[in-house]
Amino acid sequence: MTFSLAASHAKGKFATDKIFGASGAAAQATAKYGKDKVVNATIGAFMDDQETLACIPTVEKVLRNLPINEIISYAPIAGLPSFLEAAVNLTFADNKPDAYIDAVATAGGSGVLHHAIWNYSEIGDTVITSDWYWGPYEVLCEDALRKLDTFVLFDEKLNFNINSFADKVSSLLEKQDNLIVILNAPAHNPTGYSLTDSEWDQVIQVCKEQAKNTQKRIVLLVDIAYLDFAGEKNSCRTFLKKFGELPSNILTILAFSMSKGYTMYGQRTGAMIGVSSDKEVMREFVNINQFTSRATWSNINRGAMSLLATVYNDKALLAQVENERNSFYQLIRNRADIFMREAQASGLDMLPYRAGFFLTIPANDPDAVCDKLHDELIYAVPLAKGVRIAVCAVPSTKITGMADKVQRAIQAVGK
Ligand SMILES: Cc1ncc(COP(=O)(O)O)c(C=O)c1O
């Protein structure tokens, strides 16, 4: 036993991140063989066709033109009111549900997850998400002394597995009174799946059924990190309207993030948007989460909040940002389309991709498949049950031919 000074709940914590491991290998290969020869499909940020990290040009212009005091001053703990208004309205567009809605600024979407887990589940509780999920959900739960459990995301027809979802929700609510359900949609990381509106209806129906027991409290935590890369603005947001008029023991929390939608990844700016039929629930939502912000990071990045408010309040700027983002979206779309077309032609099974930064190939031994792909200088992220390919980061010229190579790597390692 090595000597440890850590408190009992902190002992042994060690964040191993497969994504950083895989991107380290890609960086080494790039240094050795040159950028042109290497396919780095590990990066979770939009890279343009020159493989350079891209900033939405108008976002850059507005940020650089902010008065310096608007960047360096402290902000209110709950967030700048103009930012919160912008975040709420940009999130819903024309699909605002009939409900009380309020928001608290957070350090990115990760901050939303942190606060929601801390404030809406008991220590020792289990939080649920789908079996394909973004790894940090588990770290966030564990660090807060909660557990993460999963339901099966897809049924045999590769639609949302409502039966598995319903079973998991009901079995957990037999054991605990508070339940947080994390759903990352639309444009799910890692699969690129988006629930259809009727699948959302079914999800909500399951929650409503459970909420008939008024002892129970359900938080639907919808991680919308990729909402701005999920398709046409209003058609990919219609599901948001469904969070209106729900029982008061169901709270919806949307995890708004500026990381992808505004290419502000490192600026750590987001907001938790609460939606409830109960005014008191919303009052409490603002109070307790603001308190947790004070206790966690105090206030967040004022410059990025100001940037969003500035863009939102100027129709011409907003239209420009949306157009520029759309051209990024079209590039990603095109890359994913090439991959899907070629996957079908070469008989490569993949999980259903609708939109977003990533697509996933199921595999029995993802580590072996990723290692095999290194022979072709292709670098992807091995997940527990598949290989994640970041179409956000690989130009279409390098996507061409990739599906076939993945198929051959899978065959070579015997699936
Ligand atoms: C599924 C998912 N949720 C949330 C986030 C949170 O991002 P941030 O904390 O940068 O807003 C990410 C970022 O990669 C993500 O992939």
The ligand as an ORCA input file, in Angstrom:
! r2SCAN-3c Opt
* xyz 0 1
  C     -22.295     14.480    -24.813
  C     -21.634     15.702    -24.303
  N     -22.247     16.380    -23.333
  C     -21.724     17.483    -22.822
  C     -20.519     17.957    -23.261
  C     -20.077     19.139    -22.497
  O     -19.300     20.014    -23.042
  P     -18.920     21.348    -22.276
  O     -18.759     21.060    -20.839
  O     -17.664     21.742    -22.962
  O     -20.061     22.290    -22.536
  C     -19.820     17.281    -24.271
  C     -18.503     17.715    -24.742
  O     -17.754     17.026    -25.353
  C     -20.409     16.122    -24.792
  O     -19.820     15.406    -25.769
*
